Amino acid sequence: RLFTDNQFWNALVHTLSFIGGYIPLVMITGLFTAVLMNSHIKAKGFFRTAFFIPVISSWIAVALLWTWMFNPKFGLVNYFLSLFTITGPAWLYDPAWAMTAIIITSVWKDTGFVMMLFLAGLQDIPVNLFEAASIDGATKIKQFFRMTLPLLSPTTFFILIISLINSFQVFDQVWAMTEGGPAGATSVLVEQVYKNAFRYNKMGYASTIALVLFLIILVITGVQIIGQKRWVHYG
């Protein structure tokens, strides 16, 4: 029954679309902020705290905040866009934009966590390597792409693994902001598990979806662990 259920396949597609938008953005923003926090800027402690506060904030509070900000009439997001003569979409009320709004909210909340992990990786890289590269004439850009990124590959791999596992289990922000709507545009796998189990009292069917979700995560994680040998460099 599961494999002929359109709601299941739609939820799977929406989950994958969330992953495709969320993971690249959160890793790029996390790495960018980590590089900034690792540089010689003033008040680094303040900025690190400011970036990490959303991570420890309740998803309900964050969802309520961003639901208001994405309000098409009174929200700050569309007001900001209007300053550039851009008419903002209906966001959470528009099936074409609702998932984008959830991705933006998720990236905002989790950037601080990814930043801290990347920052730990950056601070583990010996400074004398960069000093030697500078003496040899390597620019900052070359140092970043040919030294920093390869040396950060174990940290990147760890972040990628945990981000993928968490992304497949996305639920809190979806349920708090849209409950899977509008018109099922943000329906995801865990939301389907929740609805079938606790709304429709179909515990067996919900367990089936949960089992398939587990197998998907297991396979993808296994493929990543096997593939890491080609691009992850330890030591």
QUIGIMO-V365480 format. One record per residue. N is the residue number from 0. RES is the residue in one letter. PSI is psi in degrees with one decimal (* if undefined). Layout:
n | res | psi
N | RES | PSI
N | RES | PSI
This chain:
n | res | psi
0 | R | -38.6
1 | L | -43.8
2 | F | -7.0
3 | T | 10.1
4 | D | 112.9
5 | N | -33.5
6 | Q | -38.2
7 | F | -46.4
8 | W | -37.7
9 | N | -41.7
10 | A | -38.8
11 | L | -43.4
12 | V | -42.6
13 | H | -37.6
14 | T | -43.0
15 | L | -36.7
16 | S | -36.4
17 | F | -46.9
18 | I | -44.0
19 | G | -29.4
20 | G | -37.4
21 | Y | -51.1
22 | I | -49.5
23 | P | -41.2
24 | L | -46.3
25 | V | -32.0
26 | M | -38.6
27 | I | -48.4
28 | T | -37.7
29 | G | -42.3
30 | L | -42.1
31 | F | -47.6
32 | T | -33.3
33 | A | -41.8
34 | V | -41.1
35 | L | -44.4
36 | M | -19.1
37 | N | -5.9
38 | S | -179.7
39 | H | 77.8
40 | I | 156.8
41 | K | 155.1
42 | A | 41.2
43 | K | -36.2
44 | G | -40.7
45 | F | -46.3
46 | F | -38.0
47 | R | -42.0
48 | T | -43.8
49 | A | -41.1
50 | F | -26.8
51 | F | -17.3
52 | I | -44.3
53 | P | -30.3
54 | V | -40.0
55 | I | 1.1
56 | S | 151.7
57 | S | 139.8
58 | W | -31.9
59 | I | -45.2
60 | A | -44.0
61 | V | -42.4
62 | A | -41.9
63 | L | -40.8
64 | L | -50.6
65 | W | -26.7
66 | T | -41.4
67 | W | -42.4
68 | M | -30.5
69 | F | 4.6
70 | N | 126.0
71 | P | -22.2
72 | K | -41.7
73 | F | -0.3
74 | G | 154.3
75 | L | -28.8
76 | V | -50.3
77 | N | -30.0
78 | Y | -42.6
79 | F | -42.2
80 | L | -34.6
81 | S | -24.0
82 | L | -22.7
83 | F | 22.8
84 | T | 34.0
85 | I | 127.4
86 | T | 112.6
87 | G | 152.8
88 | P | -179.7
89 | A | -2.1
90 | W | -106.4
91 | L | -12.9
92 | Y | -0.4
93 | D | 119.4
94 | P | -26.5
95 | A | -19.1
96 | W | -9.8
97 | A | -44.6
98 | M | -35.6
99 | T | -42.2
100 | A | -40.5
101 | I | -38.9
102 | I | -45.7
103 | I | -45.2
104 | T | -43.4
105 | S | -41.0
106 | V | -43.4
107 | W | -41.0
108 | K | -36.6
109 | D | -6.7
110 | T | -39.8
111 | G | -36.8
112 | F | -47.4
113 | V | -38.3
114 | M | -44.8
115 | M | -39.8
116 | L | -44.8
117 | F | -37.7
118 | L | -40.5
119 | A | -40.4
120 | G | -40.1
121 | L | -40.5
122 | Q | -11.4
123 | D | -8.3
124 | I | 126.0
125 | P | 133.1
126 | V | -31.3
127 | N | -22.9
128 | L | -41.7
129 | F | -33.9
130 | E | -41.8
131 | A | -39.4
132 | A | -37.6
133 | S | -39.9
134 | I | -35.8
135 | D | -3.8
136 | G | 9.9
137 | A | 130.6
138 | T | 167.7
139 | K | -37.7
140 | I | -44.8
141 | K | -38.5
142 | Q | -39.0
143 | F | -48.4
144 | F | -30.5
145 | R | -13.3
146 | M | -55.3
147 | T | -52.4
148 | L | -46.7
149 | P | -38.9
150 | L | -21.3
151 | L | -0.2
152 | S | -37.9
153 | P | -40.6
154 | T | -42.5
155 | T | -41.7
156 | F | -43.7
157 | F | -45.6
158 | I | -41.2
159 | L | -43.0
160 | I | -52.3
161 | I | -32.1
162 | S | -40.3
163 | L | -44.1
164 | I | -45.4
165 | N | -36.0
166 | S | -38.0
167 | F | -23.2
168 | Q | 18.6
169 | V | 130.0
170 | F | -50.6
171 | D | -53.0
172 | Q | -35.2
173 | V | -47.9
174 | W | -39.4
175 | A | -29.5
176 | M | -34.5
177 | T | -16.6
178 | E | 32.6
179 | G | -7.9
180 | G | -172.1
181 | P | 140.5
182 | A | 34.8
183 | G | 14.8
184 | A | -20.4
185 | T | 19.5
186 | S | 128.3
187 | V | 172.5
188 | L | -47.4
189 | V | -31.8
190 | E | -36.9
191 | Q | -37.7
192 | V | -46.8
193 | Y | -47.1
194 | K | -45.1
195 | N | -35.7
196 | A | -47.3
197 | F | -12.8
198 | R | -44.5
199 | Y | -4.2
200 | N | 35.7
201 | K | 72.7
202 | M | -40.1
203 | G | -43.9
204 | Y | -40.3
205 | A | -39.7
206 | S | -35.4
207 | T | -44.7
208 | I | -42.9
209 | A | -39.2
210 | L | -43.3
211 | V | -40.1
212 | L | -43.8
213 | F | -44.2
214 | L | -38.4
215 | I | -47.4
216 | I | -40.7
217 | L | -46.8
218 | V | -46.9
219 | I | -41.7
220 | T | -41.2
221 | G | -42.9
222 | V | -40.3
223 | Q | -42.6
224 | I | -39.5
225 | I | -41.9
226 | G | -16.4
227 | Q | -24.1
228 | K | -21.0
229 | R | -24.4
230 | W | -7.9
231 | V | 126.7
232 | H | 115.9
233 | Y | 141.7
234 | G | *
